[in-house]
Amino acid sequence: MPSAQLPINLPASRFLRPYSRVLRILEPLRLRRIIRELTHAAQAGLCYHLWWHPHNFGTDTAANLGFLRKILEHYLFLRNHYGMKSANMGEAADLALNWQRDKQKNASESGT
């Protein structure tokens, strides 16, 4: 990847905040929101960037991993039904660059 194209801004669709005992009553709503957003992205062929880091799960590890497991199980459903793909940050950057390149190429070919 040429350095002139770096850095790539890949904004998060959603930050997966760590579990909070104070907000535990809202966990089903939080999960439903993420599931709904993921499903929309899969159905529309869009990218969904769920941003989190393992160190965010250092406290209440079981609750955090259990929540993440539910998201990953839904991802498997979306992969099987809609062909949703998972990508690491490098792969996502390559996809973004290719999309941008194709968009510019199509614009120049159409004269816009």
Buried (B, 14 or more C-beta within 10 A) or exposed (E): EEEEEEEBEBEEBBEBEBBEEEEEEEBEEBBEEBBEBBBEBBEEEEBBBBBBEEEBBEEBEEBBEEBBEEBEEBBEBBEEEBEBEEEEEEEBBBBBBEEEEEEEEEEEEEEE
